[in-house]
Amino acid sequence: MGTSYIFITGYYANKYNQATIQQVNANVANHVIQEKFANASPFLEDGTVNKPLFGDLMHDMMAVNRSIEVYLLNDIGEILYSVVLDHSDNAPAKSVTLEPIKKFIKNKGNSYIEGDDPRNPGEQKIFSAAPYEVDSRKGYVYVILAGAEFQHISNSLLGSYFRQLGVGATLLTMLFTVIIGLLSIWFLTKNLRLITGTVRRFQEGDLEARIENAEDSDIEVFAHSFNEMADTIVDNMEKMKSVDLLRRELIANVSHDLRTPLAILKGYIETLQIKKDTLSEVETDEYLQITHDNVDKLSNLINQLFEYSKLEAEQVTPIKEPFSITELSHDLIAKFNVLAQKKEIKLQLENPKENCMVFADVSLVERALQNLIENAIKYTNPHGLVTLSLNKIGNNIEINLTDNGAGIPLNEQPFIFDRYKQVNESAKKQGYGLGLAIVKKIMDLHDTTITVLSKPKEGSSFVFNLPAYQIQ
């Protein structure tokens, strides 16, 4: 940049200097004609050039300015005479282009124009020119204002000027380069500094720190990536907190829920040990059956707790596939029919004649229906009725499990899918078990909802939809 600046400055400074010289000396050719040609003709009687006149003319001109060269031209641009040229018989005739001369005369010397240099063909020099007409002869007085002497001195001074200009321009360019570089670095790293500060705030614990207006940043991809990473980290931390809270609740609930069956088991086992010699065979079998039932209850409770905790921690991913909900319903009715008969409850299936296909996770749907049927049988009085019905509605299959049991109080219906509900401030936690809570989590995994319709002493209905599978 400095070198370019030096050459450009030197070039235009030289052009400016030459333009100034040309305009200052624009009337030199006119003065020559008015002063010299008024008292003496530039041509002798034989038609040749008056060489003594031009000798005196050049002497006078060079006394004032050694760089001036005077040429006498005819009307077609041929050089008739000049002291600085060789006019021997063997010397080739020279000429100059008249177009710049005519343009100079037309503009009255007010514009920068260069013309041919007779002593250096192919080069252009500043000049002054004026037309003459003497003894029926026409032509031009052509004055080179920056001749060979001027060129020599100019080149010498220009070298010194360039050296001085080079030092100054280099220092000035370096100064501006440093300033522009610092400003550029400051501007280009402004967003990077903002992002760095935001990252540092996030590192120091400000989890709400985000890069604002990320789309306006010149490193938009990095800004968006940081915001997404921060959101992911915070989300994972929340999940970890949730899992940790779940773990604590699980431990507390397991301790609470397991205390009763363990106490019963311990009590009957101690009774068997103490009174083994005095108990009858019937009493022993009864105690063992009670112990066995509580072991089953304990085992089922533990399985439900761990199943729910896995669903709560989002460790279960549904594997969806097409299957027949009709066949699955028949199998479950047959499986629970024995339990229903023991309580003298009628368990029945109502379904369309055609086979209903759904697209879902068969194992999770089976688990949800098992819990609903178990819950219905549990809360239905003897001689009651539990009905599982299937209905095709649009692109969905509606599954409805209805019983005519005790029903659910209206004030408790919003809490039946919670693992525990608080009855009052002083009471211990109690709930409807984990069955319905597991059903709710399974429905969430299938992006559907389950609703309950219940009235006290009239029974309850649990309804949910699954997407129907269209056989191609």
C-alpha positions in Angstrom: 0.0 0.0 0.0 2.8 2.4 0.8 4.6 1.7 -2.4 1.4 2.2 -4.4 0.7 5.4 -2.6 4.2 6.7 -3.4 4.0 6.0 -7.1 0.5 7.3 -7.4 1.4 10.5 -5.5 4.6 10.9 -7.6 2.8 10.4 -10.8 0.1 12.9 -10.2 2.5 15.4 -8.6 4.6 15.3 -11.7 1.5 15.7 -13.9 0.4 18.6 -11.7 3.8 20.3 -12.0 3.9 19.9 -15.8 0.3 21.2 -16.1 1.3 24.2 -14.0 4.4 24.9 -16.2 2.4 24.6 -19.3 -0.4 27.0 -18.3 2.2 29.5 -16.9 4.1 29.4 -20.2 1.1 28.9 -22.5 1.8 32.3 -24.3 5.5 31.8 -24.8 5.0 30.9 -28.5 2.9 34.0 -29.0 5.5 36.2 -27.4 8.1 34.8 -29.7 6.1 35.6 -32.8 5.2 39.1 -31.5 8.6 40.0 -30.3 10.9 38.4 -32.9 8.8 38.2 -36.1 7.6 41.8 -35.8 11.1 43.3 -36.7 12.6 40.4 -38.7 11.2 37.6 -40.9 11.9 34.0 -40.0 12.6 33.4 -43.7 15.3 35.0 -45.9 14.6 36.3 -49.4 15.6 33.0 -51.0 13.0 31.3 -48.9 15.4 29.6 -46.5 15.1 29.9 -42.7 16.7 32.8 -41.1 19.1 30.8 -38.9 20.7 33.8 -37.2 17.4 35.0 -36.0 16.7 31.6 -34.4 20.2 31.6 -33.0 19.5 34.8 -31.2 16.1 33.6 -30.2 17.4 30.4 -28.6 20.2 32.4 -26.9 17.7 34.8 -25.4 15.3 32.0 -24.4 17.9 29.7 -22.9 19.2 32.6 -20.9 15.8 32.7 -19.2 15.0 29.0 -19.2 17.5 26.3 -20.4 14.8 23.7 -20.7 13.0 25.5 -23.6 13.4 24.2 -27.1 11.9 26.3 -30.1 10.9 24.6 -33.4 9.6 26.3 -36.6 7.0 24.2 -38.3 5.2 24.5 -41.6 1.5 24.1 -41.9 1.7 20.3 -42.2 3.8 19.7 -39.1 7.3 19.4 -40.7 10.1 20.9 -38.7 11.7 23.7 -40.8 14.4 24.6 -38.3 15.5 24.3 -34.7 18.9 25.0 -33.1 18.7 21.8 -31.1 18.3 19.6 -34.2 20.8 18.4 -36.8 19.9 19.9 -40.2 22.7 18.5 -42.3 21.8 17.2 -45.7 22.0 13.6 -44.5 19.8 14.1 -41.5 16.2 12.8 -41.9 13.4 15.3 -41.9 11.3 15.3 -38.8 7.7 16.3 -38.1 5.3 16.4 -35.3 1.6 15.6 -35.1 -0.5 18.7 -35.5 -3.7 17.5 -33.7 -2.4 18.3 -30.1 -1.2 21.7 -31.4 -4.5 22.6 -32.9 -6.3 21.4 -29.8 -3.9 23.6 -27.6 -4.6 26.7 -29.8 -8.3 26.1 -29.7 -8.4 25.8 -25.9 -6.0 28.8 -25.6 -3.6 26.8 -23.5 -6.1 26.3 -20.6 -6.0 22.5 -20.7 -3.2 20.0 -20.1 -2.1 18.7 -23.5 1.1 16.9 -24.4 2.7 16.9 -27.9 5.5 15.0 -29.7 9.1 15.5 -28.6 11.2 15.9 -31.8 14.4 14.9 -30.1 12.9 11.8 -28.5 10.4 10.2 -31.0 7.6 8.3 -29.3 7.7 10.5 -26.1 5.2 13.2 -25.2 6.1 16.6 -23.6 4.3 19.7 -22.5 4.5 22.6 -25.1 3.4 26.0 -26.2 2.3 26.7 -29.7 1.1 29.6 -31.8 0.3 30.0 -35.6 2.1 32.4 -37.8 1.7 33.8 -41.3 4.7 35.6 -42.9 5.3 36.3 -46.6 2.4 34.0 -47.6 4.0 31.2 -45.5 1.9 29.6 -42.8 3.0 27.4 -40.0 3.5 27.2 -36.2 6.0 28.1 -33.6 6.3 25.0 -31.5 8.0 25.4 -28.1 8.9 22.4 -25.9 8.7 23.6 -22.4 10.3 20.6 -20.7 13.2 19.8 -22.9 16.2 17.4 -22.3 17.8 19.7 -19.8 14.5 19.9 -17.8 14.1 16.2 -18.0 17.6 15.6 -16.7 17.1 17.9 -13.7 13.5 16.6 -13.2 14.7 13.0 -13.0 17.4 13.9 -10.5 15.0 15.9 -8.3 12.3 13.3 -8.7 14.6 10.6 -7.3 15.3 12.7 -4.2 11.6 13.5 -3.9 10.7 9.9 -4.1 13.2 9.0 -1.3 11.8 11.6 1.0 8.2 10.8 0.1 9.0 7.1 0.5 10.2 7.5 4.1 7.3 9.8 5.0 4.7 7.6 3.2 6.1 4.4 4.8 5.9 5.8 8.3 2.4 7.3 7.7 1.2 4.1 6.1 2.5 2.0 9.0 0.8 4.3 11.4 -2.5 4.1 9.6 -2.0 0.3 9.1 -1.7 -0.1 12.9 -4.7 2.0 13.6 -6.8 0.4 10.9 -5.6 -3.1 12.0 -6.5 -2.4 15.7 -9.9 -1.1 14.7 -10.5 -4.0 12.3 -9.5 -6.5 15.0 -11.7 -4.7 17.5 -14.7 -4.8 15.1 -14.2 -8.3 13.9 -13.8 -9.7 17.4 -16.6 -7.7 18.9 -19.1 -10.6 18.5 -16.4 -13.1 19.6 -15.8 -11.1 22.8 -19.5 -11.1 23.4 -19.7 -14.8 22.9 -16.6 -15.4 25.1 -18.2 -13.2 27.9 -21.4 -15.2 27.6 -19.6 -18.5 27.8 -17.6 -17.3 30.8 -20.9 -16.3 32.6 -22.4 -19.7 31.8 -19.2 -21.4 33.1 -19.4 -19.4 36.3 -23.0 -20.6 37.0 -25.3 -18.2 35.2 -27.4 -20.9 33.5 -29.7 -18.3 31.9 -26.8 -16.7 29.9 -27.5 -16.9 26.2 -26.1 -15.1 23.1 -28.7 -12.5 22.1 -29.5 -11.9 18.4 -27.5 -14.9 17.4 -28.7 -14.6 13.8 -27.1 -11.1 13.5 -23.7 -12.4 14.6 -20.9 -12.8 12.0 -20.3 -16.2 13.5 -24.0 -17.2 13.6 -23.3 -20.9 13.5 -21.2 -20.8 16.6 -23.6 -18.6 18.4 -26.6 -20.8 17.6 -24.5 -23.9 18.6 -23.6 -22.4 22.0 -27.3 -21.5 22.7 -28.4 -25.0 21.7 -25.6 -26.6 23.8 -26.5 -24.4 26.8 -30.2 -25.4 26.4 -29.3 -29.0 26.2 -27.0 -28.8 29.3 -29.7 -27.0 31.3 -32.3 -29.5 30.1 -30.0 -32.5 31.0 -29.4 -30.9 34.4 -33.1 -30.6 35.0 -33.6 -34.2 34.0 -30.8 -35.2 36.3 -32.5 -33.3 39.1 -35.8 -34.9 38.2 -34.2 -38.4 38.2 -32.5 -37.6 41.5 -35.8 -36.4 43.0 -37.4 -39.5 41.6 -34.8 -41.7 43.2 -35.3 -40.1 46.6 -39.1 -40.3 46.3 -38.7 -43.9 45.2 -36.6 -44.8 48.2 -39.1 -43.0 50.5 -42.1 -44.7 48.8 -40.5 -48.1 48.8 -39.7 -47.8 52.5 -43.3 -46.7 53.1 -45.0 -49.2 50.8 -42.9 -52.2 51.8 -43.3 -51.7 55.5 -46.8 -53.1 55.7 -46.3 -56.4 53.8 -42.9 -56.9 55.5 -44.5 -56.4 58.9 -47.2 -58.9 58.1 -44.7 -61.4 56.8 -42.6 -61.0 59.9 -45.5 -61.3 62.2 -46.9 -64.6 60.6 -43.4 -66.1 60.3 -42.7 -65.4 64.0 -46.1 -66.8 64.9 -45.3 -70.0 63.0 -41.9 -70.3 64.7 -43.4 -69.7 68.2 -46.5 -71.8 67.9 -45.4 -74.4 65.5 -46.1 -77.2 68.0 -49.5 -75.9 69.0 -51.0 -74.8 65.7 -53.3 -77.1 63.9 -52.6 -78.1 60.3 -55.4 -75.9 59.0 -54.1 -72.9 60.9 -50.5 -73.6 59.6 -51.8 -73.7 56.0 -53.7 -70.5 56.5 -50.7 -68.7 57.9 -48.6 -70.0 55.1 -51.2 -68.9 52.5 -51.3 -65.4 54.1 -47.5 -65.3 54.0 -47.5 -66.4 50.3 -50.1 -63.8 49.4 -48.1 -61.1 51.0 -44.9 -62.3 49.2 -46.8 -62.0 45.9 -48.1 -58.6 46.9 -44.6 -57.5 47.8 -43.1 -58.8 44.6 -45.8 -57.1 42.5 -45.3 -53.8 44.3 -41.5 -53.9 43.8 -42.0 -54.7 40.1 -44.5 -51.8 39.7 -42.2 -49.4 41.5 -39.2 -50.2 39.2 -41.4 -50.2 36.1 -42.8 -46.8 36.9 -39.4 -45.4 37.8 -38.1 -46.5 34.3 -41.0 -44.8 32.6 -40.6 -41.7 34.7 -36.9 -41.5 33.9 -37.7 -41.9 30.1 -35.6 -45.1 29.9 -38.4 -46.9 27.9 -38.6 -46.3 24.1 -41.8 -47.7 22.5 -41.2 -50.1 19.5 -44.3 -49.5 17.4 -45.6 -52.1 15.0 -48.9 -53.1 13.6 -50.8 -55.8 15.7 -54.4 -56.9 16.3 -55.9 -55.2 19.3 -58.8 -57.6 18.9 -56.7 -60.7 19.5 -54.8 -59.0 22.4 -58.2 -58.1 24.0 -59.4 -61.7 23.7 -56.2 -63.1 25.3 -56.5 -60.6 28.2 -60.2 -61.4 28.8 -59.3 -65.1 28.9 -56.4 -64.5 31.3 -58.3 -62.4 33.8 -61.6 -64.4 33.6 -60.4 -66.7 36.3 -59.8 -63.8 38.7 -63.1 -62.3 37.8 -65.0 -65.5 38.4 -63.5 -65.8 41.9 -65.1 -62.4 42.8 -68.3 -63.4 40.9 -67.7 -60.6 38.4 -68.7 -60.9 34.7 -65.8 -59.9 32.4 -66.8 -59.4 28.7 -65.5 -58.1 25.4 -67.5 -56.0 22.9 -65.8 -55.5 19.6 -66.7 -55.0 15.9 -66.9 -58.1 13.7 -63.8 -57.0 11.7 -60.3 -57.5 13.1 -59.1 -54.1 14.5 -55.4 -53.4 13.8 -53.5 -50.7 15.5 -49.9 -49.3 15.2 -48.3 -49.2 18.7 -46.0 -51.0 21.1 -47.8 -54.3 21.8 -46.1 -55.0 25.1 -46.8 -51.5 26.5 -50.4 -51.6 25.4 -50.8 -55.0 26.9 -49.3 -53.7 30.2 -51.7 -50.7 30.2 -54.8 -52.9 29.6 -53.7 -55.4 32.3 -53.5 -52.6 34.8 -56.9 -51.2 33.8 -58.6 -54.6 34.0 -56.9 -55.4 37.4 -58.0 -52.0 38.7 -61.6 -52.5 37.4 -61.9 -56.0 39.0 -60.4 -54.7 42.3 -63.0 -51.9 42.6 -66.0 -53.7 41.3 -68.4 -55.4 43.8 -69.4 -59.1 43.5 -72.0 -59.8 40.7 -70.7 -56.6 38.9 -69.8 -56.2 35.3 -66.6 -55.2 33.6 -66.7 -54.5 29.8 -63.8 -54.0 27.4 -65.1 -52.5 24.2 -63.4 -51.6 20.9 -64.8 -49.1 18.4 -63.3 -47.8 15.2 -63.7 -44.0 15.0 -62.2 -42.4 11.9 -58.5 -43.3 11.7 -58.4 -44.4 15.4 -59.4 -47.3 17.5 -61.2 -46.3 20.7 -60.5 -48.7 23.7 -63.0 -48.3 26.5 -62.9 -50.2 29.8 -66.1 -49.8 31.8 -67.1 -51.1 35.2 -70.2 -50.7 37.4 -68.2 -50.5 40.7 -68.0 -47.9 43.4 -66.9 -45.1 41.1 -64.5 -42.3 41.9 -65.4 -39.1 43.8 -65.3 -36.0 41.6 -62.7 -34.2 43.8 -60.3 -37.2 43.5 -60.6 -37.8 39.8 -57.9 -35.2 38.8 -55.4 -37.2 40.9 -56.1 -40.8 40.0 -53.2 -40.9 37.5 -50.7 -39.6 40.1 -48.6 -42.0 41.9 -49.7 -40.5 45.2 -52.1 -37.9 46.2 -52.2 -35.9 49.5 -55.5 -36.3 51.3 -54.9 -33.7 53.9 -52.0 -32.0 55.7 -51.7 -34.5 58.5 -52.5 -37.7 56.7 -49.9 -40.0 55.2 -49.6 -40.2 51.4 -52.0 -42.7 49.8 -53.1 -43.4 46.3 -54.8 -45.8 44.0 -51.5 -47.7 43.5 -49.1 -47.5 40.7 -51.3 -49.2 38.0 -53.0 -46.1 36.7 -49.8 -44.0 36.9 -48.1 -46.5 34.7 -51.0 -46.5 32.3 -50.7 -42.6 32.0 -47.0 -42.9 31.2 -47.6 -45.5 28.5 -50.2 -43.3 26.9 -47.7 -40.4 26.9 -45.2 -42.5 25.1 -47.9 -43.2 22.4 -48.7 -39.4 22.1 -52.3 -40.1 23.2 -54.4 -39.3 26.3 -56.5 -41.3 28.6 -59.6 -39.9 30.2 -61.9 -41.1 33.0 -65.6 -40.8 33.2 -67.0 -41.7 36.6 -69.8 -41.1 39.0 -69.9 -42.3 42.6 -71.8 -45.6 43.0 -72.3 -45.8 39.2 -69.0 -47.1 38.0 -66.1 -45.7 35.9 -65.0 -45.7 32.3 -61.4 -45.3 31.1 -61.1 -44.3 27.4 -58.0 -43.9 25.1 -57.4 -44.0 21.4 -54.7 -45.7 19.3 -54.0 -45.0 15.6 -55.6 -47.6 13.3 -53.3 -49.5 11.0 -54.5 -49.5 7.4 -53.7 -52.7 5.6 -52.5 -51.9 2.1 
